[in-house]
Amino acid sequence: MFVFCNDPLLIPESQALAERLKVPFESDIPGREGEIHIEKTDEGLFLRREGLSFCVDTEKVKKRIKTGNLQKEMIVSAVNIKKHTGTLKVLDATAGLGEDSFILGAAGFDVTMYEYNPVIAALLEDGLKRLFYNPEFAMLKERLQLCVGDSISAMKEMKGEFDVIFLDPMFPKRTKSSDVKKKFQLLQDIEVPCENEEELLHAALAAGAKKVVIKRPAKGPALGGIKCDFSYSGKAIRYDCIVNTERFV
């Protein structure tokens, strides 16, 4: 893993990123194309290897977070708490590429995102900057906060700071497209899907939130074998909702 940039204007920022990630910086990569690396360009931050390229797709998200489309998002219904007064505070404990958090922020919730992998977090941070740069979505800057670190450890120290905790241990996302699979393989090479799902769930249940929402495959088993109180189901995705979490403490 290394950081690559050959744009003189972007080299200082790229060098700072390499230092933060504790990986080498390169301004020339002959013979190293086969190695997975991060490239900083004026279009964004990319994860690349041998012709494969990946970045946080803000254009796709922009279509989903248009006001008229939000009412169709099942995740918004699953996370929302009826009759809640004030702004709903949500913890996305498995932020990944941030798409779910973008949607929740656009719906008016304050979202704190946790991503433990520093490379994924760097890609997400870049995606956030590009999203905030668009005046139409600048308001999300006040609603979305990124934390780089282990959400399990953080949740063990929480005492009801969040109204809802959202979990998506499915990352990286499954897909039928072979081209997209190849791109997500880059992510799988640096971050495997969550291996400590039960610890993640129990930390969330003990954190004092009013609700825990878990994203699952539509026909997948309940996370940790714990039966939810109710679900929102679609063709491919299901959101299991657990309320009255104090009974698990």
N, C-alpha and C positions, 0 to 999 in steps of 0.2 A: 504494500500500500504506500502511495506517495501522492503529493499534491503537485499538479502541473499547471503552469500558466506561461504563455509566451507574449502576453500583452503587457507592455511596459507600464501602462497605467494601472493595471490590476495586480502586478507582481507584489507590491508591498502588502496588500490585503491577503494575497495567496500565501505569502511567506508567514504572515501572522497566523493564518489558519493551520498551516503545517506545524508551526510551533505549538499551537493549542492542541492539535491532535497527536503531537509527538511522533510525527512521521517526516520523512525527507521531503524537501522541495526540489522540483526540477523545472528548468526552463527549456529543456530539450529532452526528448524521450526516444531517440532512435534505438531500436532493439528492445524496448521495454513495453511495446504496445500490448503484449500478452499479459501484462500485470494489471491487476485492478487498481484504478487510481481515481482521484478527484481532479476535475479540471474546472478552473474558474474562467468564465467567459462573460462578455457583456450581456449575454442572454440569460445567464444564471449559473448555478453550480451543478455540475454533472458528475455522475458516477459512471466510469467508462472502462471497457476492456475489449480489445479485438473487435472493433466495429459496433459493439453493443453500447448503448448510451441510455442513461436514465436520469431524470430530474423530477421534482415535485411538479405535477401538472396543474398549474393554477387555472389554466383556461377551462379545463374540464370542470373544476370546482366552481368557477364563476357562473356557469350555466345552472348548476344545482342550487346556488345560494341566491339566485334572483328571488325577489320577494314573492312573486307568483308561484314559484316552484317549491318554496319551503313547506307549504301546507301539504305537499305530497310526500314529504320525507318522513318515513316511519320512525326514524331515530328521534325526531323532534317530539313526536307523540309519546314515545317510550320514556324519554328522559324527563319530560315536563311533569310538574306536580300541580295538579288542579288546586285552585284556591290559594296557591302560594302567594304571599305578599312580598314585594320587593324583587330584586333581580336574583334569579336562580344561580347559585354557585356550583359549578360542575368541575369535577376532577376527572380528566381523561388519563387514566393510569398507564395506558399503553398507546401512546400517541402515534407511533409509527410515522407515517407520511402526513398525518394531520387532517385528512379529508373529513373525518367525522367531527373533529373539533371546529373546522371551518364552518360546517353546517350549523353546529350548535351555537357558535358565536353569532352567525348571521341571524339566527332565530331569537337573539336577544339575551342569551345566557352569558355569564362570565365564566370562561373556561381556562383552567390551568392544565397544561399538558406536560406529562412526564415522559421522557424518552431516555433510556439508559445507555444506548449505543451512541457514542459521540459523533460518528460519521453520519448516521441517520439523522441525528439532531442537527448537524450542520446543513444537511440537505433541506430539512424542515425549516430551519431558520431562514435559509435563502428563499424558500417558497413563501414564507410569511412576509418577508421584505418586499417581494414582487407583488404580493396581493395587496399590501398596505399602500403601495405606490399608486395604485389605481384609486382615484378620488371616490369612485362609487363604493369602494369597500374600505376606505380609510378608517371608518368607524370601528372596524374590527380590531384595530391596534389597541383600543381601550378594553377590549373584551377577551383577547387571547394572550396568554402568557406561557412561555416555554421554559421548562426547567430540565436541565440535563442531569440525570441521576436515577437512582433506583427507587421506583415508586413504592415497592414493598416496604423498604426501610422507612420511607417517608410516611406511609400510611400507618405504620406501627406507632408513630409519634403523634398522630392526629387525634383530636378530641372534638369531632363535630364541626370542623371548619368548612366542610362542604355539604351542600344539600343532597347532591347526587354524585355517585362515583360510577364512571363508565369504564367497562373492561372489554377489550377486544383481543383475546389471546390467539386469534386466527391469523395475525400478521406473520409472514407476508400473505397477501390475499391470494386465494385460489382463482384460477382463470382457465378457460378452455382454449384461449388463443395461444398458439405456439410462439408467435412473435413476442407477445406480452410475457409469456412464461420465461423466455430467454432473458428479457430485461429484468424480471423479478429474480432471476437466478443470481444476478449481481448482488441483490440485497441478501439473498439467502447465503451467499458466500461470506457475508460479514455479520449477519445476525440471523440465527436460527429461530424458528417459532418458539413461543414461550414454553419452557420445559417445566416450570414450577407453577402450573396453573392453580393447583389447590392452595398453595401458600399465598398466591396473588389474591384469590377469592376470599380466603379467611382474613387476610389483612384488610381488604376492602370492607368486609362485614363488621369488623371490629373498630372501624375508623369513625363511627358515630354519624354516618350519613343517614338521611331519611329514606334513601332508596339506592340500591345498587342495580345497575343495568348491565347485562352481559350479552354481547353480540355472539351469536352461534350460527352454525350452518342450520338451515331450516329443519333438517331431519337428524341433526346431531344430538348427542346425549347432553343432559344438563351438566354444566361445569361443576366438577367436584362431587357429582351425585346429589347435589342439594336441589330440592324441588323449589321452583320459583312460585311466587304468588299469582302471577299472570304473565302472559306473553303477547307480543305483537309479531305476527308471522307474515312473511312474504314467500315468494317462490323459492328464493335461494337463501334468504337470511331470516333469522328469528332473534327477537330481543326479549330475553328473559328478565323479568323485573322482580326484585326482592325488596319488600318494604318491612317496616318494623324491625330493622336490623339489630336493635338492642337485644333481641332474644338470642343472638349468636355470641354475645360477649360473655 
